[in-house]
Amino acid sequence: MTFGKKMADPCRRVSEREEVMLAGSALAVTRSRSVVVSDLSATGAGLTGRDLPEPGDDLFVVVGSCDEMGRVVWRTGDKCGISFDDPVGEDNLARMKREARWAEVTGWER
């Protein structure tokens, strides 16, 4: 370690995440909320939305016709990261991306 420089923390993710912009819903025990899925992998996702749940809370996430159970790992403001209870198969990942593209859901392209 060099004096004055902070070493980067190694990534703890099991799977590399792909940046996406997908419309979804996140349902917790207390309420449901609309979210944007900002990154996605077989083992987790990044969500953006208002009033997101706290780390440790369980979530039922719906993206297109796919749904997955997960747990909030971290939260900062209007963003959180979740870890899926079970890895999502490649077919379901592809279906999520195809069915929930934000531009198609809202009717506009970037």
N, C-alpha and C positions, 0 to 999 in steps of 0.2 A: 504494500500500500504506500502510495506517495503522499507525503504531507500535503494537506489542503485539498486533496481530490477524493471524492467519494466513489467507491467502487459500485458499479451497478449490481442490483440484486439479480440473481439468476431467475429465469422464468420458471414458475412452478406448474405451469399448464402441462397436461398430459398430451393434448392435441393442439396443433397450430390452428388458430382461429382465422376465419376469412371475414374481411369487412363486407357487410351487407347493409341494406336499408329495407327492413321488412316490417309490415304492420302485424301487431299481435296483441294478445290480451294476457295479463298475469292475474291469476286468481289466488288470493290468500284466504285464510280463515275469516278475517275481518271484512274484506272487500275485494272487489275486482277493479282493475285499472287498464286503460289502453296504454300500450308501450310501443316503442320502436326497437326492434332487434338490430343492434349496430354491429355486432360480430357474432359469428356462429361457428361451432365445431361439434364434433360427435360427443364431446364431454361437457360442454357448457356454452354459455352465451353472455353477451353484454346487452343490457337493456337500458333504455332511456325513457323516462316518464316522470310524472308528478307523484309525490307521496309514495315512493317505493318502500317496500318493507325493509326491516332491519336485518343485518347479518344473522344467520341461524334460522330465519323464518323459512318455512316450506312454501313453495309456489307450484301452482298448476299452470303451465304456460301453453297457450294455444297460438299456433302460427299456421295460417291456412287451415287445412283439414287435419293437421297433425297436432298432437298434444303430448306433453312430457312433464313429468314431475321433477322438481329440482329444489335446491336450497340456495338461499342468498349467501354468498361468500364474503362480499364486501359491498359497501354502499358509500358514495360520496355525492351529496347534493341530489341531482336528478339522474344519476347513473348508478347502476349496480352490476355486479357480475354474479352469475349463477352457475352452479355445477349440477348437471343432470344426475338423477339417481341411477339411471342405466344409460350406457352409451347409445346414441342415436345412429341407426343404420344409414348407410350412404343413400339408399333409395328414399328414406324419409327426409334426409337433409336436402336432397335434390327437389323433392316435392314441396318442402317449405319454401325454398328459394323461388320456385316457379309460381306458387299460388299466392304468395304474400308480398310480392315486389311492391314497395311503397308507391312507385310511380304509377303502377297499374291500378292499385286500390284507390288512389286519389284522383286518377284521371289525367295526370300530367307526367311528362318525362323531364329528367334533369337536363 
